[in-house]
Amino acid sequence: MTSNDIWALFAAAALVLFAALFAAADTALSRVSRSRVEELAAKRRRGSQALTALVADPALGVNAVLLLRTLCEIGAVVLVAFTFLELWPSRWADGLATVGLMVVISYVVIGVAPRTLGRQHAESYALFVAPTVHALGVGLGPLTRLLIVLGNALTPGRGFRDGPFTSEAELRDLVDLAEESKLIEHDEREMIHSVFELGDTVAREVMVPRTEMVVIEKGKTLRQAMSLALRSGFSRIPVVGDNIDDVLGVVYLKDVTRRTYEHHAGESSERVESVMRPAIYVPDSKPADELLREMQAARTHVAIVVDEYGGTAGLVTIEDVLEEIVGEITDEYDTEAPDVQELENGVVRLSSRYGVWDFAERFDIPLDEDENDDVDTVGGLLAKRLGKVPIAGSTAVVDGWRLTAESAEGRRNRIASVLVEREVVALEPDEGAPTVQETPADV
């Protein structure tokens, strides 16, 4: 082995060392939180200013670190290969020896050890390397951007402007690791993942569909509007013109209450259109995170969702978007009732989610499969017979059985249960005989 070979091995060892330092820097920078960096900057810690710049633009440092680490690793492999070629003239022996040695070194010295140290001492190491990494990022910025453009050109589909190295998937992995390390609870992990998914969720996925919307016609009086609000449990109701696709605005229960209090005589003559507020319209393809920011900026809790043809697809509230993060929002009045309850006088209480065909079999009702093919539950059957969204007190008759919407549950005030009883039939009286009513025998 000549002196040149020895120097080549020393150079390879130095490159491996630099590659390990860059790997540790990558791990440490990804582990430091933005809030902690702000605290360090407030304390004027050395390196905090550069670290703040790297946190604000992660791609700046990560792309440079990745490029230099790759350069060091490949350079070390080439130097070791040239050195081994002097020891083993056979190219196969030289190649196998180089691959075997460098795989072990890359995995242990560059992969495992520095990343472990970077995680163990993330804050101190990030402060130490931040000025150097920031300077390298600025200096190598044009080169890394050029290589990213080349990589995007060779990759099918849309590429990433700042490169794929600072991805959402890496952040998700950190959240999963935090749960495994008992730093956060399972529910907190699910909530964080829900925040990530919010940007991939569109308005049509969180909205209340038009078939479940409770609306009021513009010609209704304030008294009728208040009655509908109290019966349905909704404090904001869309006002429609000719049909549900013609949403003119939104009437608020508090506006109706204030108006009737100030002008009590007008509650039976004044129309809801006199107190309604303008409606906000959003496309059904709007991302949920943008929708939330827009509704916050407009200081509104409800928006009308329109489809690609301009028709009403549904409505969405801030609570609908928040439920995508925190889960179903319920209150202390929501209880889990059994699907079937036998009451007095032959009355049966069914859950609104009770299967429509189970209902038909229980009460021996010959439902037409073709006519009711789009109905799955008793609540859906009641809505179809009514032709509108049922609210508490709504009734419909199905083959001699009266269905009555009994109560609402949840934040959307959907009907929770339906009372089923025999329809009372009035008999034609005989001449001179009193009028009587007969109720068919109970099941």
Disulfide bonds with the S-S distance in Angstrom:
none
